[in-house]
Amino acid sequence: MKPLGAIYGGVARFRRSWYDRRPASRIRLPRPVISVGNLVTGGSGKTPVVAAVAAVLCRLGHRPAILSRGYGRSRLAPGIVVVTEGTGPLVPVEQSGDEPQMLARDIRGVPIVVAADRARAGQVAIDRFDSTVLILDDGFQHLRLERKIDLLVLSSADLAEKLLPSGRLREPVSAASAADAVLAYGSAADAEQLAGRVGVAHSFCVTPRYLPLLALHGVLPADKRVVAVAGIARPQRFFDALRKQGYDVAREFPFPDHHWFTTADVREIEAKVRELGASAVVTTAKDAMRLERYRSGLTSPWAILPLSVFVEPSAEFEAWLVSRL
């Protein structure tokens, strides 16, 4: 795998340098673009950051729109898919992808447009919704579209990763220096240290906040003994978070990122609930988007552990965004 990683890294370096040397080759939209991305495949916490950035922009008086490729869709629609006009989802999760669907339900007043060609998606957002700023979800490697601000969600674990296919790095770590700011889960000192290691001048910390459980099916459990289900890139983070919230996780069910659950999966999980005497199944908000279709056939209580994040220090982050825009 190591020689393949070296080839992959060389291609990624060449691609980035090609666009750097030819800025005119990038597509420039008539509104500023803010990219929120990372260096690794999945599991960096980008989607909650996208929601947080959208909330900040709304607070500043902007009309943001979110552009996504809708990764993991099971029903690929040709062209542009408007997931929401800002008042709730217009299409099912199979057509939107789990992350755009989740954002469409959590955020109000922010259109979400899904397409492989995100420049076209951005133009649709401008023409149809008069969006004043566009948020490019998972956009650090989407070099074809010019952006005003590149936000890189980074962790210390990312710096120790190997390049694809033996690791999770999409690009060499040196590519991080192209970011305008590093965003890191943890303290301000952690974020500053990470930014310094990759040569980025600005850094902000991301503070997560877990909210009370939401019912997906049945009555919310009073008992803290639960079975945990996560089909995300780093499921252990979710399982650890549940335990930190005081839950007794009797069994962990990890699945691949964007996993489309089957009837057999659901039956196996519910059988384990009964066997272990657990009170409920707890899953992520993202997984709930792909589990809802089984709601009518569920026999155990199922709940969601919602997560929201804040970029801090908030005043400094807002002032920095305003100055860049």
Buried (B, 14 or more C-beta within 10 A) or exposed (E): EEEEBEEBBEEBBEBBEEBEEEEEEBBEBEBBBBBBBBBBBBBBBBBBBBBBBBBBBBEBEBBBBBBBBBBBBEEEBEEBBBBBBBEEBBBBBBBBBBBBBBBBBBBEEBBBBBBEBBBBBBBBBBEBBEBBBBBBBBBBBBBEBBBBBBBBBBBEEBBEBEBBEBBBBBBBBEBBEBBBBBBBBBEBEBBBBBBEBBEBEBBBBBBBEEEEBEEBBBEBBEEBBBBBBBBBBBBEBBBEBBEEEEBEBBBBBBBEBBBBBEEEBBEEBBEBBEEEEBBBBBBBBBBBBBBBBBEEEBEBBBBBBBBBBBBBEBEEBBEBBEEEB
